[in-house]
Amino acid sequence: MTTRDERQLADQPPLDGVAAIGDWTVGYVNRHPLASLTTVGEQCVLAVRTVQYFFIDLFSGRFQ
């Protein structure tokens, strides 16, 4: 997304409200799939670590 400051440096007129919302929406649609994959990847790592620590704690006798 292009911010207002970048537009002023490029000698472009500032966006009106509807155009700014449209610009943000296009940027969000382009960014969202990558962000969701990153989130899913982090959740999978968290799940694996949780199961790993569960079994380590279970077999080492930390649960009483």
CYANA upper distance limits for C-alpha pairs under 8 A (distance plus 0.5 A):
  1 MET  CA     23 ASP  CA      6.88
  1 MET  CA     24 TRP  CA      6.51
  1 MET  CA     27 GLY  CA      6.14
  2 THR  CA      6 GLU  CA      6.71
  2 THR  CA      7 ARG  CA      7.29
  2 THR  CA     23 ASP  CA      8.41
  3 THR  CA      7 ARG  CA      6.91
  4 ARG  CA      8 GLN  CA      6.76
  4 ARG  CA     14 PRO  CA      6.61
  4 ARG  CA     15 LEU  CA      8.07
  5 ASP  CA      9 LEU  CA      6.81
  6 GLU  CA     10 ALA  CA      6.74
  7 ARG  CA     11 ASP  CA      6.71
  7 ARG  CA     12 GLN  CA      5.63
  7 ARG  CA     13 PRO  CA      7.30
  7 ARG  CA     14 PRO  CA      6.96
  8 GLN  CA     12 GLN  CA      6.40
  8 GLN  CA     13 PRO  CA      7.54
  8 GLN  CA     14 PRO  CA      7.67
 15 LEU  CA     19 ALA  CA      6.22
 15 LEU  CA     20 ALA  CA      6.03
 16 ASP  CA     20 ALA  CA      6.57
 17 GLY  CA     21 ILE  CA      6.75
 18 VAL  CA     22 GLY  CA      6.67
 19 ALA  CA     23 ASP  CA      6.49
 20 ALA  CA     24 TRP  CA      6.63
 21 ILE  CA     25 THR  CA      6.57
 22 GLY  CA     26 VAL  CA      6.74
 23 ASP  CA     27 GLY  CA      6.83
 24 TRP  CA     28 TYR  CA      6.53
 25 THR  CA     29 VAL  CA      6.64
 26 VAL  CA     30 ASN  CA      6.78
 27 GLY  CA     31 ARG  CA      6.62
 28 TYR  CA     32 HIS  CA      6.19
 29 VAL  CA     33 PRO  CA      7.96
 31 ARG  CA     35 ALA  CA      6.84
 32 HIS  CA     36 SER  CA      6.53
 33 PRO  CA     37 LEU  CA      6.72
 34 LEU  CA     38 THR  CA      6.78
 35 ALA  CA     39 THR  CA      6.74
 36 SER  CA     40 VAL  CA      6.64
 37 LEU  CA     41 GLY  CA      6.58
 38 THR  CA     42 GLU  CA      6.74
 39 THR  CA     43 GLN  CA      6.72
 40 VAL  CA     44 CYS  CA      6.71
 41 GLY  CA     45 VAL  CA      6.84
 42 GLU  CA     46 LEU  CA      6.69
 43 GLN  CA     47 ALA  CA      6.67
 44 CYS  CA     48 VAL  CA      6.75
 45 VAL  CA     49 ARG  CA      6.69
 46 LEU  CA     50 THR  CA      6.59
 47 ALA  CA     51 VAL  CA      6.81
 48 VAL  CA     52 GLN  CA      6.58
 49 ARG  CA     53 TYR  CA      6.57
 50 THR  CA     54 PHE  CA      6.54
 51 VAL  CA     55 PHE  CA      6.83
 52 GLN  CA     56 ILE  CA      6.78
 53 TYR  CA     57 ASP  CA      6.46
 54 PHE  CA     58 LEU  CA      6.47
 55 PHE  CA     59 PHE  CA      6.51
 56 ILE  CA     60 SER  CA      6.42
 57 ASP  CA     61 GLY  CA      6.73
 57 ASP  CA     62 ARG  CA      5.69
 57 ASP  CA     63 PHE  CA      7.29
 58 LEU  CA     62 ARG  CA      6.79
 58 LEU  CA     63 PHE  CA      6.64
